[in-house]
Amino acid sequence: MSDVEEKSLIDVEVDDRIQVTKGEYKGEKASVINIYNNTIAVCFDTIKQKDGTSLRTVVKHDSYKKI
């Protein structure tokens, strides 16, 4: 598959809102901060780290839905 075809399958852009549908963070809402081939990097709204900053992690493309 070419890069153009792969990118057309990804329906989110930076700053879009998503909700995790699978895994440890199921049900959590987040903002997209970067897009990769197999995953997206997100910043969660309500999950905070010990220092008070929002948790950032990556989520596979089949594990979220755009909201």
Secondary structure as GFF3:
##gff-version 3
##sequence-region A 1 67
A	DSSP	alpha_helix	3	9	.	.	.	ID=ss1
A	DSSP	beta_strand	17	20	.	.	.	ID=ss2
A	DSSP	beta_strand	29	35	.	.	.	ID=ss3
A	DSSP	beta_strand	39	48	.	.	.	ID=ss4
A	DSSP	beta_strand	54	60	.	.	.	ID=ss5
A	DSSP	three_ten_helix	61	63	.	.	.	ID=ss6
A	DSSP	beta_strand	64	66	.	.	.	ID=ss7
###
